């Protein structure tokens, strides 16, 4: 894995963590989380593909 690939992989992982935290806050307030859940799933798929390289 090249350094730039490592950086982008870490960035995706950080974004996933932030979105999960945001989704959890929405759930506590009773707000809809479906859009965030879809975004998280997409980011997880991107992360999986980056790791597989």
N, CA, C and O atoms as a Maestro MAE file, in Angstrom:
{
 s_m_m2io_version
 :::
 2.0.0
}

f_m_ct {
 s_m_title
 :::
 protein
 m_atom[212] {
  # First column is atom index #
  i_m_mmod_type
  r_m_x_coord
  r_m_y_coord
  r_m_z_coord
  i_m_residue_number
  s_m_chain_name
  s_m_pdb_residue_name
  s_m_pdb_atom_name
  i_m_atomic_number
  :::
  1 25 0.853 -1.178 0.000 1 A "UNK " " N  " 7
  2 3 0.000 0.000 0.000 1 A "UNK " " CA " 6
  3 2 0.895 1.236 0.000 1 A "UNK " " C  " 6
  4 15 1.761 1.384 0.862 1 A "UNK " " O  " 8
  5 25 0.688 2.096 -0.942 2 A "UNK " " N  " 7
  6 3 1.467 3.331 -1.017 2 A "UNK " " CA " 6
  7 2 1.015 4.305 0.053 2 A "UNK " " C  " 6
  8 15 -0.083 4.188 0.595 2 A "UNK " " O  " 8
  9 25 1.873 5.266 0.349 3 A "UNK " " N  " 7
  10 3 1.578 6.234 1.397 3 A "UNK " " CA " 6
  11 2 0.319 7.027 1.100 3 A "UNK " " C  " 6
  12 15 -0.488 7.254 2.002 3 A "UNK " " O  " 8
  13 25 0.129 7.459 -0.154 4 A "UNK " " N  " 7
  14 3 -1.069 8.230 -0.494 4 A "UNK " " CA " 6
  15 2 -2.324 7.376 -0.336 4 A "UNK " " C  " 6
  16 15 -3.374 7.881 0.062 4 A "UNK " " O  " 8
  17 25 -2.220 6.089 -0.646 5 A "UNK " " N  " 7
  18 3 -3.341 5.176 -0.449 5 A "UNK " " CA " 6
  19 2 -3.635 5.038 1.043 5 A "UNK " " C  " 6
  20 15 -4.793 5.013 1.459 5 A "UNK " " O  " 8
  21 25 -2.581 4.951 1.834 6 A "UNK " " N  " 7
  22 3 -2.744 4.877 3.292 6 A "UNK " " CA " 6
  23 2 -3.456 6.115 3.812 6 A "UNK " " C  " 6
  24 15 -4.386 6.009 4.611 6 A "UNK " " O  " 8
  25 25 -3.027 7.281 3.368 7 A "UNK " " N  " 7
  26 3 -3.650 8.535 3.806 7 A "UNK " " CA " 6
  27 2 -5.128 8.587 3.449 7 A "UNK " " C  " 6
  28 15 -5.959 8.949 4.282 7 A "UNK " " O  " 8
  29 25 -5.458 8.227 2.214 8 A "UNK " " N  " 7
  30 3 -6.859 8.285 1.805 8 A "UNK " " CA " 6
  31 2 -7.695 7.236 2.542 8 A "UNK " " C  " 6
  32 15 -8.870 7.463 2.829 8 A "UNK " " O  " 8
  33 25 -7.083 6.088 2.846 9 A "UNK " " N  " 7
  34 3 -7.779 5.059 3.615 9 A "UNK " " CA " 6
  35 2 -8.071 5.562 5.027 9 A "UNK " " C  " 6
  36 15 -9.170 5.367 5.544 9 A "UNK " " O  " 8
  37 25 -7.095 6.202 5.640 10 A "UNK " " N  " 7
  38 3 -7.292 6.770 6.981 10 A "UNK " " CA " 6
  39 2 -8.352 7.866 6.968 10 A "UNK " " C  " 6
  40 15 -9.141 7.983 7.905 10 A "UNK " " O  " 8
  41 25 -8.368 8.651 5.925 11 A "UNK " " N  " 7
  42 3 -9.352 9.726 5.796 11 A "UNK " " CA " 6
  43 2 -10.764 9.150 5.710 11 A "UNK " " C  " 6
  44 15 -11.685 9.663 6.346 11 A "UNK " " O  " 8
  45 25 -10.935 8.088 4.926 12 A "UNK " " N  " 7
  46 3 -12.246 7.447 4.821 12 A "UNK " " CA " 6
  47 2 -12.661 6.886 6.180 12 A "UNK " " C  " 6
  48 15 -13.810 7.045 6.592 12 A "UNK " " O  " 8
  49 25 -11.740 6.238 6.870 13 A "UNK " " N  " 7
  50 3 -12.050 5.675 8.187 13 A "UNK " " CA " 6
  51 2 -12.463 6.771 9.164 13 A "UNK " " C  " 6
  52 15 -13.398 6.584 9.943 13 A "UNK " " O  " 8
  53 25 -11.782 7.902 9.131 14 A "UNK " " N  " 7
  54 3 -12.129 9.029 9.999 14 A "UNK " " CA " 6
  55 2 -13.515 9.559 9.665 14 A "UNK " " C  " 6
  56 15 -14.299 9.866 10.564 14 A "UNK " " O  " 8
  57 25 -13.817 9.666 8.390 15 A "UNK " " N  " 7
  58 3 -15.128 10.149 7.964 15 A "UNK " " CA " 6
  59 2 -16.232 9.192 8.419 15 A "UNK " " C  " 6
  60 15 -17.302 9.631 8.840 15 A "UNK " " O  " 8
  61 25 -15.972 7.891 8.334 16 A "UNK " " N  " 7
  62 3 -16.942 6.896 8.802 16 A "UNK " " CA " 6
  63 2 -17.212 7.088 10.288 16 A "UNK " " C  " 6
  64 15 -18.364 7.084 10.721 16 A "UNK " " O  " 8
  65 25 -16.151 7.256 11.066 17 A "UNK " " N  " 7
  66 3 -16.305 7.448 12.515 17 A "UNK " " CA " 6
  67 2 -17.143 8.692 12.816 17 A "UNK " " C  " 6
  68 15 -18.003 8.667 13.697 17 A "UNK " " O  " 8
  69 25 -16.893 9.766 12.094 18 A "UNK " " N  " 7
  70 3 -17.643 11.009 12.295 18 A "UNK " " CA " 6
  71 2 -19.118 10.826 11.933 18 A "UNK " " C  " 6
  72 15 -19.999 11.302 12.649 18 A "UNK " " O  " 8
  73 25 -19.384 10.138 10.824 19 A "UNK " " N  " 7
  74 3 -20.773 9.923 10.397 19 A "UNK " " CA " 6
  75 2 -21.523 9.026 11.378 19 A "UNK " " C  " 6
  76 15 -22.705 9.245 11.643 19 A "UNK " " O  " 8
  77 25 -20.837 8.016 11.916 20 A "UNK " " N  " 7
  78 3 -21.471 7.143 12.902 20 A "UNK " " CA " 6
  79 2 -21.811 7.948 14.153 20 A "UNK " " C  " 6
  80 15 -22.893 7.788 14.718 20 A "UNK " " O  " 8
  81 25 -20.908 8.797 14.580 21 A "UNK " " N  " 7
  82 3 -21.175 9.636 15.748 21 A "UNK " " CA " 6
  83 2 -22.362 10.566 15.487 21 A "UNK " " C  " 6
  84 15 -23.221 10.745 16.351 21 A "UNK " " O  " 8
  85 25 -22.402 11.148 14.307 22 A "UNK " " N  " 7
  86 3 -23.500 12.038 13.933 22 A "UNK " " CA " 6
  87 2 -24.819 11.260 13.899 22 A "UNK " " C  " 6
  88 15 -25.841 11.749 14.381 22 A "UNK " " O  " 8
  89 25 -24.795 10.052 13.331 23 A "UNK " " N  " 7
  90 3 -26.001 9.224 13.268 23 A "UNK " " CA " 6
  91 2 -26.505 8.890 14.668 23 A "UNK " " C  " 6
  92 15 -27.709 8.921 14.924 23 A "UNK " " O  " 8
  93 25 -25.582 8.573 15.571 24 A "UNK " " N  " 7
  94 3 -25.968 8.263 16.947 24 A "UNK " " CA " 6
  95 2 -26.620 9.462 17.635 24 A "UNK " " C  " 6
  96 15 -27.571 9.305 18.402 24 A "UNK " " O  " 8
  97 25 -26.106 10.652 17.357 25 A "UNK " " N  " 7
  98 3 -26.708 11.871 17.920 25 A "UNK " " CA " 6
  99 2 -28.122 12.067 17.364 25 A "UNK " " C  " 6
  100 15 -29.037 12.420 18.107 25 A "UNK " " O  " 8
  101 25 -28.297 11.842 16.075 26 A "UNK " " N  " 7
  102 3 -29.614 11.966 15.455 26 A "UNK " " CA " 6
  103 2 -30.595 10.982 16.092 26 A "UNK " " C  " 6
  104 15 -31.739 11.331 16.382 26 A "UNK " " O  " 8
  105 25 -30.134 9.745 16.306 27 A "UNK " " N  " 7
  106 3 -31.000 8.729 16.907 27 A "UNK " " CA " 6
  107 2 -31.448 9.148 18.305 27 A "UNK " " C  " 6
  108 15 -32.612 8.974 18.665 27 A "UNK " " O  " 8
  109 25 -30.532 9.696 19.087 28 A "UNK " " N  " 7
  110 3 -30.872 10.132 20.451 28 A "UNK " " CA " 6
  111 2 -31.912 11.248 20.442 28 A "UNK " " C  " 6
  112 15 -32.729 11.349 21.357 28 A "UNK " " O  " 8
  113 25 -31.879 12.084 19.406 29 A "UNK " " N  " 7
  114 3 -32.837 13.186 19.301 29 A "UNK " " CA " 6
  115 2 -34.110 12.773 18.577 29 A "UNK " " C  " 6
  116 15 -35.039 13.570 18.442 29 A "UNK " " O  " 8
  117 25 -34.154 11.535 18.114 30 A "UNK " " N  " 7
  118 3 -35.338 11.049 17.414 30 A "UNK " " CA " 6
  119 2 -35.439 11.505 15.970 30 A "UNK " " C  " 6
  120 15 -36.520 11.474 15.381 30 A "UNK " " O  " 8
  121 25 -34.323 11.927 15.397 31 A "UNK " " N  " 7
  122 3 -34.322 12.382 14.003 31 A "UNK " " CA " 6
  123 2 -34.071 11.206 13.064 31 A "UNK " " C  " 6
  124 15 -33.576 10.155 13.473 31 A "UNK " " O  " 8
  125 25 -34.421 11.409 11.809 32 A "UNK " " N  " 7
  126 3 -34.224 10.357 10.806 32 A "UNK " " CA " 6
  127 2 -32.739 10.150 10.534 32 A "UNK " " C  " 6
  128 15 -31.962 11.103 10.465 32 A "UNK " " O  " 8
  129 25 -32.367 8.889 10.382 33 A "UNK " " N  " 7
  130 3 -30.955 8.555 10.164 33 A "UNK " " CA " 6
  131 2 -30.717 7.810 8.856 33 A "UNK " " C  " 6
  132 15 -29.591 7.398 8.577 33 A "UNK " " O  " 8
  133 25 -31.754 7.634 8.059 34 A "UNK " " N  " 7
  134 3 -31.616 6.795 6.864 34 A "UNK " " CA " 6
  135 2 -30.571 7.320 5.880 34 A "UNK " " C  " 6
  136 15 -29.808 6.529 5.326 34 A "UNK " " O  " 8
  137 25 -30.519 8.626 5.649 35 A "UNK " " N  " 7
  138 3 -29.524 9.178 4.719 35 A "UNK " " CA " 6
  139 2 -28.104 8.953 5.238 35 A "UNK " " C  " 6
  140 15 -27.202 8.608 4.475 35 A "UNK " " O  " 8
  141 25 -27.918 9.151 6.539 36 A "UNK " " N  " 7
  142 3 -26.595 8.926 7.117 36 A "UNK " " CA " 6
  143 2 -26.204 7.460 7.040 36 A "UNK " " C  " 6
  144 15 -25.046 7.138 6.778 36 A "UNK " " O  " 8
  145 25 -27.163 6.572 7.266 37 A "UNK " " N  " 7
  146 3 -26.883 5.139 7.201 37 A "UNK " " CA " 6
  147 2 -26.439 4.742 5.799 37 A "UNK " " C  " 6
  148 15 -25.511 3.948 5.646 37 A "UNK " " O  " 8
  149 25 -27.085 5.281 4.784 38 A "UNK " " N  " 7
  150 3 -26.697 4.994 3.402 38 A "UNK " " CA " 6
  151 2 -25.291 5.530 3.130 38 A "UNK " " C  " 6
  152 15 -24.479 4.860 2.491 38 A "UNK " " O  " 8
  153 25 -25.010 6.730 3.613 39 A "UNK " " N  " 7
  154 3 -23.686 7.317 3.436 39 A "UNK " " CA " 6
  155 2 -22.620 6.463 4.111 39 A "UNK " " C  " 6
  156 15 -21.556 6.220 3.540 39 A "UNK " " O  " 8
  157 25 -22.909 6.012 5.323 40 A "UNK " " N  " 7
  158 3 -21.964 5.171 6.057 40 A "UNK " " CA " 6
  159 2 -21.708 3.872 5.307 40 A "UNK " " C  " 6
  160 15 -20.561 3.442 5.187 40 A "UNK " " O  " 8
  161 25 -22.753 3.251 4.806 41 A "UNK " " N  " 7
  162 3 -22.578 2.001 4.053 41 A "UNK " " CA " 6
  163 2 -21.718 2.219 2.815 41 A "UNK " " C  " 6
  164 15 -20.870 1.387 2.494 41 A "UNK " " O  " 8
  165 25 -21.930 3.325 2.123 42 A "UNK " " N  " 7
  166 3 -21.140 3.640 0.935 42 A "UNK " " CA " 6
  167 2 -19.672 3.844 1.306 42 A "UNK " " C  " 6
  168 15 -18.773 3.335 0.636 42 A "UNK " " O  " 8
  169 25 -19.446 4.592 2.380 43 A "UNK " " N  " 7
  170 3 -18.072 4.820 2.830 43 A "UNK " " CA " 6
  171 2 -17.411 3.519 3.264 43 A "UNK " " C  " 6
  172 15 -16.229 3.308 2.994 43 A "UNK " " O  " 8
  173 25 -18.155 2.647 3.930 44 A "UNK " " N  " 7
  174 3 -17.608 1.351 4.331 44 A "UNK " " CA " 6
  175 2 -17.219 0.518 3.113 44 A "UNK " " C  " 6
  176 15 -16.194 -0.164 3.124 44 A "UNK " " O  " 8
  177 25 -18.031 0.574 2.072 45 A "UNK " " N  " 7
  178 3 -17.705 -0.147 0.845 45 A "UNK " " CA " 6
  179 2 -16.440 0.417 0.215 45 A "UNK " " C  " 6
  180 15 -15.583 -0.336 -0.249 45 A "UNK " " O  " 8
  181 25 -16.321 1.750 0.198 46 A "UNK " " N  " 7
  182 3 -15.105 2.393 -0.324 46 A "UNK " " CA " 6
  183 2 -13.884 1.974 0.476 46 A "UNK " " C  " 6
  184 15 -12.826 1.702 -0.092 46 A "UNK " " O  " 8
  185 25 -14.030 1.923 1.798 47 A "UNK " " N  " 7
  186 3 -12.925 1.517 2.665 47 A "UNK " " CA " 6
  187 2 -12.532 0.075 2.377 47 A "UNK " " C  " 6
  188 15 -11.345 -0.245 2.303 47 A "UNK " " O  " 8
  189 25 -13.505 -0.780 2.219 48 A "UNK " " N  " 7
  190 3 -13.236 -2.197 1.902 48 A "UNK " " CA " 6
  191 2 -12.440 -2.325 0.621 48 A "UNK " " C  " 6
  192 15 -11.488 -3.103 0.549 48 A "UNK " " O  " 8
  193 25 -12.829 -1.561 -0.393 49 A "UNK " " N  " 7
  194 3 -12.132 -1.610 -1.675 49 A "UNK " " CA " 6
  195 2 -10.700 -1.081 -1.549 49 A "UNK " " C  " 6
  196 15 -9.783 -1.635 -2.155 49 A "UNK " " O  " 8
  197 25 -10.504 -0.032 -0.780 50 A "UNK " " N  " 7
  198 3 -9.150 0.521 -0.586 50 A "UNK " " CA " 6
  199 2 -8.257 -0.486 0.121 50 A "UNK " " C  " 6
  200 15 -7.092 -0.649 -0.243 50 A "UNK " " O  " 8
  201 25 -8.795 -1.158 1.124 51 A "UNK " " N  " 7
  202 3 -8.013 -2.130 1.888 51 A "UNK " " CA " 6
  203 2 -7.654 -3.335 1.022 51 A "UNK " " C  " 6
  204 15 -6.581 -3.918 1.178 51 A "UNK " " O  " 8
  205 25 -8.549 -3.705 0.113 52 A "UNK " " N  " 7
  206 3 -8.327 -4.875 -0.737 52 A "UNK " " CA " 6
  207 2 -7.213 -4.650 -1.774 52 A "UNK " " C  " 6
  208 15 -6.703 -5.610 -2.351 52 A "UNK " " O  " 8
  209 25 -6.840 -3.398 -2.008 53 A "UNK " " N  " 7
  210 3 -5.807 -3.105 -3.018 53 A "UNK " " CA " 6
  211 2 -4.449 -3.615 -2.618 53 A "UNK " " C  " 6
  212 15 -3.483 -3.446 -3.362 53 A "UNK " " O  " 8
  :::
 }
 m_bond[211] {
  # First column is bond index #
  i_m_from
  i_m_to
  i_m_order
  :::
  1 1 2 1
  2 2 3 1
  3 3 4 2
  4 3 5 1
  5 5 6 1
  6 6 7 1
  7 7 8 2
  8 7 9 1
  9 9 10 1
  10 10 11 1
  11 11 12 2
  12 11 13 1
  13 13 14 1
  14 14 15 1
  15 15 16 2
  16 15 17 1
  17 17 18 1
  18 18 19 1
  19 19 20 2
  20 19 21 1
  21 21 22 1
  22 22 23 1
  23 23 24 2
  24 23 25 1
  25 25 26 1
  26 26 27 1
  27 27 28 2
  28 27 29 1
  29 29 30 1
  30 30 31 1
  31 31 32 2
  32 31 33 1
  33 33 34 1
  34 34 35 1
  35 35 36 2
  36 35 37 1
  37 37 38 1
  38 38 39 1
  39 39 40 2
  40 39 41 1
  41 41 42 1
  42 42 43 1
  43 43 44 2
  44 43 45 1
  45 45 46 1
  46 46 47 1
  47 47 48 2
  48 47 49 1
  49 49 50 1
  50 50 51 1
  51 51 52 2
  52 51 53 1
  53 53 54 1
  54 54 55 1
  55 55 56 2
  56 55 57 1
  57 57 58 1
  58 58 59 1
  59 59 60 2
  60 59 61 1
  61 61 62 1
  62 62 63 1
  63 63 64 2
  64 63 65 1
  65 65 66 1
  66 66 67 1
  67 67 68 2
  68 67 69 1
  69 69 70 1
  70 70 71 1
  71 71 72 2
  72 71 73 1
  73 73 74 1
  74 74 75 1
  75 75 76 2
  76 75 77 1
  77 77 78 1
  78 78 79 1
  79 79 80 2
  80 79 81 1
  81 81 82 1
  82 82 83 1
  83 83 84 2
  84 83 85 1
  85 85 86 1
  86 86 87 1
  87 87 88 2
  88 87 89 1
  89 89 90 1
  90 90 91 1
  91 91 92 2
  92 91 93 1
  93 93 94 1
  94 94 95 1
  95 95 96 2
  96 95 97 1
  97 97 98 1
  98 98 99 1
  99 99 100 2
  100 99 101 1
  101 101 102 1
  102 102 103 1
  103 103 104 2
  104 103 105 1
  105 105 106 1
  106 106 107 1
  107 107 108 2
  108 107 109 1
  109 109 110 1
  110 110 111 1
  111 111 112 2
  112 111 113 1
  113 113 114 1
  114 114 115 1
  115 115 116 2
  116 115 117 1
  117 117 118 1
  118 118 119 1
  119 119 120 2
  120 119 121 1
  121 121 122 1
  122 122 123 1
  123 123 124 2
  124 123 125 1
  125 125 126 1
  126 126 127 1
  127 127 128 2
  128 127 129 1
  129 129 130 1
  130 130 131 1
  131 131 132 2
  132 131 133 1
  133 133 134 1
  134 134 135 1
  135 135 136 2
  136 135 137 1
  137 137 138 1
  138 138 139 1
  139 139 140 2
  140 139 141 1
  141 141 142 1
  142 142 143 1
  143 143 144 2
  144 143 145 1
  145 145 146 1
  146 146 147 1
  147 147 148 2
  148 147 149 1
  149 149 150 1
  150 150 151 1
  151 151 152 2
  152 151 153 1
  153 153 154 1
  154 154 155 1
  155 155 156 2
  156 155 157 1
  157 157 158 1
  158 158 159 1
  159 159 160 2
  160 159 161 1
  161 161 162 1
  162 162 163 1
  163 163 164 2
  164 163 165 1
  165 165 166 1
  166 166 167 1
  167 167 168 2
  168 167 169 1
  169 169 170 1
  170 170 171 1
  171 171 172 2
  172 171 173 1
  173 173 174 1
  174 174 175 1
  175 175 176 2
  176 175 177 1
  177 177 178 1
  178 178 179 1
  179 179 180 2
  180 179 181 1
  181 181 182 1
  182 182 183 1
  183 183 184 2
  184 183 185 1
  185 185 186 1
  186 186 187 1
  187 187 188 2
  188 187 189 1
  189 189 190 1
  190 190 191 1
  191 191 192 2
  192 191 193 1
  193 193 194 1
  194 194 195 1
  195 195 196 2
  196 195 197 1
  197 197 198 1
  198 198 199 1
  199 199 200 2
  200 199 201 1
  201 201 202 1
  202 202 203 1
  203 203 204 2
  204 203 205 1
  205 205 206 1
  206 206 207 1
  207 207 208 2
  208 207 209 1
  209 209 210 1
  210 210 211 1
  211 211 212 2
  :::
 }
}
